[in-house]
Amino acid sequence: MSKKTEYLIGISTGLLLIYTVLAALPISFAVIFLLFLASSAFTIWMVISILKDKSNLSHKKFDDFFYEDTPARRVK
């Protein structure tokens, strides 16, 4: 995974944690709503970035291997 993608995952996760904590505190609705919108936008951006990341592609195909992380071949 590229450094940009890892950095974006960290920012998105941190923003979601901050949103979760601040939602339980007595803070104005405008701030909570802004954090909700920002965290949603960063989550969508993170998913798109992960799906487009080409830095660590595997040569295994689904027809040959059912799981990518095991060397066991798929039984047909």
C-alpha positions in Angstrom: 0.0 0.0 0.0 1.4 3.4 -0.8 2.2 6.0 1.8 -0.5 8.3 0.6 -3.1 5.6 1.1 -1.8 4.8 4.6 -1.8 8.5 5.5 -5.4 8.8 4.3 -6.5 5.8 6.3 -4.9 7.3 9.4 -6.7 10.7 8.9 -10.0 9.0 8.2 -9.8 6.8 11.3 -8.7 9.6 13.5 -11.5 11.9 12.2 -14.1 9.2 12.9 -12.8 8.6 16.4 -12.9 12.3 17.1 -16.4 12.5 15.8 -17.5 9.6 17.9 -16.1 11.1 21.1 -17.4 14.6 20.4 -20.9 13.3 19.6 -21.2 12.1 23.2 -20.2 15.5 24.6 -22.4 18.6 24.9 -21.1 20.4 21.8 -23.1 22.5 19.4 -25.0 20.7 16.7 -23.2 22.6 13.9 -19.8 21.3 14.9 -21.0 17.7 15.2 -22.8 18.0 11.8 -19.7 19.4 10.2 -17.6 16.6 11.6 -20.2 14.1 10.3 -20.0 15.5 6.8 -16.2 15.6 6.9 -15.8 12.1 8.2 -18.2 10.8 5.5 -16.3 12.6 2.8 -12.9 11.3 4.0 -14.3 7.7 4.3 -15.5 7.8 0.7 -12.2 9.2 -0.4 -10.3 6.5 1.6 -12.3 3.7 0.0 -11.7 5.1 -3.5 -8.0 5.5 -2.8 -7.7 1.9 -1.5 -9.6 0.5 -4.5 -7.4 2.5 -7.0 -4.1 1.6 -5.2 -1.9 -0.3 -7.7 1.2 -0.6 -5.6 0.8 -4.2 -4.3 -1.1 -6.2 -6.9 -1.2 -10.0 -6.8 -0.8 -12.3 -9.8 -3.2 -14.9 -8.3 -6.6 -15.3 -10.1 -9.9 -16.3 -8.5 -10.2 -19.3 -10.8 -7.0 -20.7 -9.4 -7.0 -19.5 -5.8 -10.1 -19.0 -3.7 -8.2 -17.0 -1.0 -5.3 -14.8 -1.9 -3.4 -15.2 1.3 -3.1 -19.0 1.2 -1.1 -21.1 -1.2 -3.8 -23.7 -1.4 -5.3 -24.1 -4.9 -9.0 -24.0 -5.5 -10.8 -27.3 -5.9 -12.9 -27.5 -9.0 
